[in-house]
Amino acid sequence: MNQNLFASFNIPVILGIPMVTLVILFPVMLLMPSNNLINNRLYSLQQWLIQLTLKQMMITHTTKGRTWSLMLLTLITFIALNNLLGLTPYAFTPTTQLSMNLGMAIPLWTATVLVGLRFKTKSSLAHLLPQGTPTPLIPILIIIETISLFIQPVALAVRLTANITAGHLLMHLLGSTSLTLLSIYLSSSLVTIIVIILLITLELGVALIQAYVFTLLVSLYLHNNT
């Protein structure tokens, strides 16, 4: 157990070389295509989950929006696998880094806004000023709506970072508590271990839900601009 509460969020380094790229690419190895004539159960489950996810995200999109289906599917798979990777012992979670989440959120948000300005210019600009606004309030509302528009990618990244980081910190604290109680009160430590197991189960759900929420919000921004 690490003595430093935030040691698990440090980027792993070997011989002075950051290993974050290898850590990020590692989950991709878990999704190797099947070359068999008959798919096994794991590959069939993977295909079923892909189809279910695409159906849920693309049901409200137009034909133009559905061209983003491969990108959105890759995004939710990438985030989910990296979140789950962080729940394994002695693992580094890339999605706890705000810089990485901003690196995903800002380009995706920018792309959706540019698509809206290209194909729905009037509708995109109309969102900056609600209909029926009194004339004296027009400059103020335009400024407020512009700020709220530019804060969307920051909210995306901060939401993902905060939720994943909070879960890891809570598990770290409970783990340290259980080790301390183990040498003092055996019965109390058993209760703490049960709580940790329940928390890990909750974190498994949070890891998948946060990946879905991140991708769903990107899909919503895309839907509003196509």
C-alpha atoms as a printed R data frame, in Angstrom:
    type eleno elety resid chain resno       x       y       z
1   ATOM     1    CA   MET     A     1   0.000   0.000   0.000
2   ATOM     2    CA   ASN     A     2   1.437   3.373  -1.010
3   ATOM     3    CA   GLN     A     3   2.134   5.798   1.824
4   ATOM     4    CA   ASN     A     4   1.446   8.789  -0.416
5   ATOM     5    CA   LEU     A     5  -2.270   9.218  -1.057
6   ATOM     6    CA   PHE     A     6  -1.699  10.514  -4.588
7   ATOM     7    CA   ALA     A     7   1.171   8.194  -5.553
8   ATOM     8    CA   SER     A     8  -1.123   6.020  -7.657
9   ATOM     9    CA   PHE     A     9  -1.841   9.009  -9.935
10  ATOM    10    CA   ASN     A    10   1.820   9.553 -10.836
11  ATOM    11    CA   ILE     A    11   2.725   8.664 -14.407
12  ATOM    12    CA   PRO     A    12   4.893   5.487 -14.393
13  ATOM    13    CA   VAL     A    13   8.481   6.055 -15.518
14  ATOM    14    CA   ILE     A    14  11.083   3.423 -16.449
15  ATOM    15    CA   LEU     A    15  14.681   4.551 -16.976
16  ATOM    16    CA   GLY     A    16  13.470   8.126 -17.212
17  ATOM    17    CA   ILE     A    17  11.007   7.294 -20.015
18  ATOM    18    CA   PRO     A    18   7.275   7.904 -19.341
19  ATOM    19    CA   MET     A    19   5.276   4.732 -19.916
20  ATOM    20    CA   VAL     A    20   1.914   6.467 -20.267
21  ATOM    21    CA   THR     A    21   1.720   5.725 -24.009
22  ATOM    22    CA   LEU     A    22   2.192   1.993 -23.453
23  ATOM    23    CA   VAL     A    23  -0.339   2.046 -20.623
24  ATOM    24    CA   ILE     A    24  -2.920   3.769 -22.823
25  ATOM    25    CA   LEU     A    25  -2.385   1.347 -25.717
26  ATOM    26    CA   PHE     A    26  -2.421  -1.771 -23.536
27  ATOM    27    CA   PRO     A    27  -6.258  -2.133 -23.379
28  ATOM    28    CA   VAL     A    28  -6.389  -2.203 -27.189
29  ATOM    29    CA   MET     A    29  -4.675  -5.592 -27.049
30  ATOM    30    CA   LEU     A    30  -7.768  -6.966 -25.290
31  ATOM    31    CA   LEU     A    31  -9.897  -6.324 -28.388
32  ATOM    32    CA   MET     A    32  -8.184  -8.419 -30.997
33  ATOM    33    CA   PRO     A    33 -10.335  -9.442 -33.983
34  ATOM    34    CA   SER     A    34 -11.308 -13.062 -34.319
35  ATOM    35    CA   ASN     A    35  -9.998 -15.010 -37.327
36  ATOM    36    CA   ASN     A    36 -12.029 -18.123 -36.577
37  ATOM    37    CA   LEU     A    37 -14.888 -19.247 -38.786
38  ATOM    38    CA   ILE     A    38 -17.024 -19.706 -35.682
39  ATOM    39    CA   ASN     A    39 -16.891 -16.912 -33.106
40  ATOM    40    CA   ASN     A    40 -16.301 -17.820 -29.495
41  ATOM    41    CA   ARG     A    41 -18.486 -16.574 -26.652
42  ATOM    42    CA   LEU     A    42 -16.223 -13.679 -25.722
43  ATOM    43    CA   TYR     A    43 -16.128 -12.337 -29.266
44  ATOM    44    CA   SER     A    44 -19.900 -12.800 -29.642
45  ATOM    45    CA   LEU     A    45 -20.454 -10.874 -26.386
46  ATOM    46    CA   GLN     A    46 -18.169  -8.138 -27.662
47  ATOM    47    CA   GLN     A    47 -20.133  -7.841 -30.908
48  ATOM    48    CA   TRP     A    48 -23.451  -7.766 -29.028
49  ATOM    49    CA   LEU     A    49 -22.236  -4.952 -26.760
50  ATOM    50    CA   ILE     A    50 -20.998  -2.982 -29.774
51  ATOM    51    CA   GLN     A    51 -24.336  -3.277 -31.546
52  ATOM    52    CA   LEU     A    52 -26.264  -2.365 -28.390
53  ATOM    53    CA   THR     A    53 -24.094   0.704 -27.757
54  ATOM    54    CA   LEU     A    54 -24.384   1.900 -31.348
55  ATOM    55    CA   LYS     A    55 -28.152   1.487 -31.279
56  ATOM    56    CA   GLN     A    56 -28.475   3.533 -28.089
57  ATOM    57    CA   MET     A    57 -26.239   6.392 -29.273
58  ATOM    58    CA   MET     A    58 -27.217   6.612 -32.945
59  ATOM    59    CA   ILE     A    59 -30.998   6.221 -32.668
60  ATOM    60    CA   THR     A    60 -31.639   9.987 -32.609
61  ATOM    61    CA   HIS     A    61 -28.963  11.005 -35.124
62  ATOM    62    CA   THR     A    62 -29.436  11.984 -38.724
63  ATOM    63    CA   THR     A    63 -27.555  10.328 -41.570
64  ATOM    64    CA   LYS     A    64 -24.800  12.918 -41.277
65  ATOM    65    CA   GLY     A    65 -24.457  12.307 -37.553
66  ATOM    66    CA   ARG     A    66 -24.269   8.536 -37.997
67  ATOM    67    CA   THR     A    67 -21.035   8.927 -39.928
68  ATOM    68    CA   TRP     A    68 -19.463   9.527 -36.500
69  ATOM    69    CA   SER     A    69 -20.553   6.125 -35.195
70  ATOM    70    CA   LEU     A    70 -17.111   4.488 -35.521
71  ATOM    71    CA   MET     A    71 -15.421   7.393 -33.730
72  ATOM    72    CA   LEU     A    72 -17.967   7.379 -30.865
73  ATOM    73    CA   LEU     A    73 -17.725   3.610 -30.511
74  ATOM    74    CA   THR     A    74 -13.928   3.820 -30.367
75  ATOM    75    CA   LEU     A    75 -14.162   6.595 -27.794
76  ATOM    76    CA   ILE     A    76 -16.458   4.754 -25.378
77  ATOM    77    CA   THR     A    77 -14.395   1.559 -25.707
78  ATOM    78    CA   PHE     A    78 -11.142   3.399 -25.103
79  ATOM    79    CA   ILE     A    79 -12.392   5.238 -21.995
80  ATOM    80    CA   ALA     A    80 -14.131   2.183 -20.530
81  ATOM    81    CA   LEU     A    81 -11.080  -0.070 -20.909
82  ATOM    82    CA   ASN     A    82  -8.746   2.541 -19.411
83  ATOM    83    CA   ASN     A    83 -11.121   3.050 -16.476
84  ATOM    84    CA   LEU     A    84 -11.312  -0.695 -15.858
85  ATOM    85    CA   LEU     A    85  -7.545  -1.013 -16.208
86  ATOM    86    CA   GLY     A    86  -7.124   1.349 -13.268
87  ATOM    87    CA   LEU     A    87  -9.074  -0.980 -10.981
88  ATOM    88    CA   THR     A    88  -6.451  -3.704 -11.253
89  ATOM    89    CA   PRO     A    89  -3.734  -3.834  -8.543
90  ATOM    90    CA   TYR     A    90  -0.668  -1.603  -9.031
91  ATOM    91    CA   ALA     A    91  -2.127  -0.144 -12.225
92  ATOM    92    CA   PHE     A    92  -2.048   3.428 -13.492
93  ATOM    93    CA   THR     A    93  -5.330   5.007 -14.586
94  ATOM    94    CA   PRO     A    94  -4.790   7.387 -17.545
95  ATOM    95    CA   THR     A    95  -8.268   8.918 -17.186
96  ATOM    96    CA   THR     A    96  -7.340  10.407 -13.785
97  ATOM    97    CA   GLN     A    97  -5.132  12.881 -15.669
98  ATOM    98    CA   LEU     A    98  -6.993  16.086 -16.508
99  ATOM    99    CA   SER     A    99  -4.584  16.834 -19.348
100 ATOM   100    CA   MET     A   100  -5.475  13.586 -21.105
101 ATOM   101    CA   ASN     A   101  -9.215  14.120 -20.668
102 ATOM   102    CA   LEU     A   102  -8.923  17.671 -21.983
103 ATOM   103    CA   GLY     A   103  -6.957  16.274 -24.899
104 ATOM   104    CA   MET     A   104  -9.959  14.108 -25.751
105 ATOM   105    CA   ALA     A   105 -12.721  16.605 -24.953
106 ATOM   106    CA   ILE     A   106 -11.426  19.743 -26.678
107 ATOM   107    CA   PRO     A   107 -10.827  18.273 -30.195
108 ATOM   108    CA   LEU     A   108 -14.140  16.388 -30.146
109 ATOM   109    CA   TRP     A   109 -16.081  19.445 -28.967
110 ATOM   110    CA   THR     A   110 -14.317  21.644 -31.524
111 ATOM   111    CA   ALA     A   111 -15.186  19.200 -34.304
112 ATOM   112    CA   THR     A   112 -18.886  19.199 -33.375
113 ATOM   113    CA   VAL     A   113 -18.973  23.017 -33.264
114 ATOM   114    CA   LEU     A   114 -17.239  23.304 -36.648
115 ATOM   115    CA   VAL     A   115 -19.686  20.800 -38.135
116 ATOM   116    CA   GLY     A   116 -22.569  22.907 -36.817
117 ATOM   117    CA   LEU     A   117 -21.094  26.141 -38.190
118 ATOM   118    CA   ARG     A   118 -20.616  24.522 -41.580
119 ATOM   119    CA   PHE     A   119 -23.929  22.749 -42.067
120 ATOM   120    CA   LYS     A   120 -26.288  24.595 -39.663
121 ATOM   121    CA   THR     A   121 -24.800  28.065 -39.438
122 ATOM   122    CA   LYS     A   122 -27.979  29.965 -38.583
123 ATOM   123    CA   SER     A   123 -29.173  27.397 -36.064
124 ATOM   124    CA   SER     A   124 -25.777  27.256 -34.344
125 ATOM   125    CA   LEU     A   125 -25.543  31.018 -34.015
126 ATOM   126    CA   ALA     A   126 -29.172  31.215 -32.891
127 ATOM   127    CA   HIS     A   127 -28.295  29.193 -29.768
128 ATOM   128    CA   LEU     A   128 -26.274  32.179 -28.555
129 ATOM   129    CA   LEU     A   129 -29.424  34.285 -28.213
130 ATOM   130    CA   PRO     A   130 -32.723  32.817 -26.901
131 ATOM   131    CA   GLN     A   131 -35.842  33.867 -28.770
132 ATOM   132    CA   GLY     A   132 -37.777  36.778 -27.274
133 ATOM   133    CA   THR     A   133 -34.841  38.267 -25.367
134 ATOM   134    CA   PRO     A   134 -35.348  41.964 -24.432
135 ATOM   135    CA   THR     A   135 -33.058  44.281 -26.383
136 ATOM   136    CA   PRO     A   136 -31.079  45.609 -23.354
137 ATOM   137    CA   LEU     A   137 -30.189  42.038 -22.314
138 ATOM   138    CA   ILE     A   138 -28.957  40.891 -25.737
139 ATOM   139    CA   PRO     A   139 -25.216  41.702 -25.224
140 ATOM   140    CA   ILE     A   140 -25.180  40.128 -21.753
141 ATOM   141    CA   LEU     A   141 -26.938  36.941 -22.863
142 ATOM   142    CA   ILE     A   142 -24.655  36.552 -25.872
143 ATOM   143    CA   ILE     A   143 -21.627  36.741 -23.576
144 ATOM   144    CA   ILE     A   144 -23.149  34.266 -21.100
145 ATOM   145    CA   GLU     A   145 -24.115  31.771 -23.808
146 ATOM   146    CA   THR     A   146 -20.678  32.065 -25.417
147 ATOM   147    CA   ILE     A   147 -18.974  31.335 -22.090
148 ATOM   148    CA   SER     A   148 -21.281  28.367 -21.474
149 ATOM   149    CA   LEU     A   149 -20.435  27.066 -24.951
150 ATOM   150    CA   PHE     A   150 -16.682  27.257 -24.389
151 ATOM   151    CA   ILE     A   151 -16.938  25.691 -20.935
152 ATOM   152    CA   GLN     A   152 -18.506  22.469 -22.316
153 ATOM   153    CA   PRO     A   153 -15.212  20.641 -23.046
154 ATOM   154    CA   VAL     A   154 -13.833  21.663 -19.639
155 ATOM   155    CA   ALA     A   155 -16.946  20.265 -17.959
156 ATOM   156    CA   LEU     A   156 -16.557  17.023 -19.922
157 ATOM   157    CA   ALA     A   157 -12.950  16.550 -18.833
158 ATOM   158    CA   VAL     A   158 -13.429  17.640 -15.211
159 ATOM   159    CA   ARG     A   159 -16.473  15.374 -14.751
160 ATOM   160    CA   LEU     A   160 -14.571  12.287 -15.914
161 ATOM   161    CA   THR     A   161 -11.439  13.169 -13.940
162 ATOM   162    CA   ALA     A   162 -13.293  13.950 -10.710
163 ATOM   163    CA   ASN     A   163 -15.425  10.807 -10.714
164 ATOM   164    CA   ILE     A   164 -12.558   8.421 -11.453
165 ATOM   165    CA   THR     A   165 -10.153  10.143  -9.048
166 ATOM   166    CA   ALA     A   166 -12.687  10.240  -6.195
167 ATOM   167    CA   GLY     A   167 -13.326   6.511  -6.445
168 ATOM   168    CA   HIS     A   168  -9.623   5.665  -6.406
169 ATOM   169    CA   LEU     A   169  -8.969   7.923  -3.424
170 ATOM   170    CA   LEU     A   170 -11.849   6.366  -1.494
171 ATOM   171    CA   MET     A   171 -10.580   2.840  -2.173
172 ATOM   172    CA   HIS     A   172  -7.077   3.892  -1.136
173 ATOM   173    CA   LEU     A   173  -8.318   5.363   2.146
174 ATOM   174    CA   LEU     A   174 -10.460   2.339   2.980
175 ATOM   175    CA   GLY     A   175  -7.599   0.008   2.093
176 ATOM   176    CA   SER     A   176  -5.250   1.836   4.442
177 ATOM   177    CA   THR     A   177  -7.907   1.773   7.165
178 ATOM   178    CA   SER     A   178  -8.468  -1.968   6.816
179 ATOM   179    CA   LEU     A   179  -4.725  -2.669   7.097
180 ATOM   180    CA   THR     A   180  -4.535  -0.564  10.252
181 ATOM   181    CA   LEU     A   181  -7.563  -2.212  11.835
182 ATOM   182    CA   LEU     A   182  -6.317  -5.677  10.915
183 ATOM   183    CA   SER     A   183  -3.640  -5.510  13.609
184 ATOM   184    CA   ILE     A   184  -5.980  -3.955  16.188
185 ATOM   185    CA   TYR     A   185  -9.544  -5.167  15.776
186 ATOM   186    CA   LEU     A   186 -10.006  -8.189  13.531
187 ATOM   187    CA   SER     A   187 -13.790  -7.905  13.440
188 ATOM   188    CA   SER     A   188 -13.657  -4.234  12.395
189 ATOM   189    CA   SER     A   189 -11.168  -4.974   9.632
190 ATOM   190    CA   LEU     A   190 -13.462  -7.675   8.217
191 ATOM   191    CA   VAL     A   191 -16.289  -5.149   8.004
192 ATOM   192    CA   THR     A   192 -13.986  -2.709   6.225
193 ATOM   193    CA   ILE     A   193 -12.907  -5.381   3.747
194 ATOM   194    CA   ILE     A   194 -16.548  -6.118   2.937
195 ATOM   195    CA   VAL     A   195 -17.107  -2.400   2.347
196 ATOM   196    CA   ILE     A   196 -14.079  -2.334   0.022
197 ATOM   197    CA   ILE     A   197 -15.452  -5.245  -2.000
198 ATOM   198    CA   LEU     A   198 -18.775  -3.437  -2.362
199 ATOM   199    CA   LEU     A   199 -16.944  -0.245  -3.308
200 ATOM   200    CA   ILE     A   200 -14.940  -2.058  -5.981
201 ATOM   201    CA   THR     A   201 -18.198  -3.391  -7.410
202 ATOM   202    CA   LEU     A   202 -19.551   0.160  -7.436
203 ATOM   203    CA   GLU     A   203 -16.397   1.437  -9.119
204 ATOM   204    CA   LEU     A   204 -16.781  -1.146 -11.878
205 ATOM   205    CA   GLY     A   205 -20.168   0.370 -12.630
206 ATOM   206    CA   VAL     A   206 -18.825   3.922 -12.349
207 ATOM   207    CA   ALA     A   207 -16.005   3.125 -14.789
208 ATOM   208    CA   LEU     A   208 -18.494   1.982 -17.431
209 ATOM   209    CA   ILE     A   209 -21.072   4.676 -16.681
210 ATOM   210    CA   GLN     A   210 -18.542   7.514 -16.915
211 ATOM   211    CA   ALA     A   211 -17.343   6.227 -20.279
212 ATOM   212    CA   TYR     A   212 -20.949   6.142 -21.466
213 ATOM   213    CA   VAL     A   213 -21.723   9.616 -20.077
214 ATOM   214    CA   PHE     A   214 -18.643  11.162 -21.702
215 ATOM   215    CA   THR     A   215 -19.469   9.648 -25.084
216 ATOM   216    CA   LEU     A   216 -23.174  10.406 -24.746
217 ATOM   217    CA   LEU     A   217 -22.498  14.098 -24.122
218 ATOM   218    CA   VAL     A   218 -20.218  14.238 -27.168
219 ATOM   219    CA   SER     A   219 -22.997  12.522 -29.111
220 ATOM   220    CA   LEU     A   220 -25.477  15.112 -27.795
221 ATOM   221    CA   TYR     A   221 -23.252  17.985 -28.914
222 ATOM   222    CA   LEU     A   222 -23.000  16.326 -32.318
223 ATOM   223    CA   HIS     A   223 -26.770  15.868 -32.493
224 ATOM   224    CA   ASN     A   224 -27.305  19.582 -31.817
225 ATOM   225    CA   ASN     A   225 -24.990  20.506 -34.675
226 ATOM   226    CA   THR     A   226 -26.081  18.080 -37.418
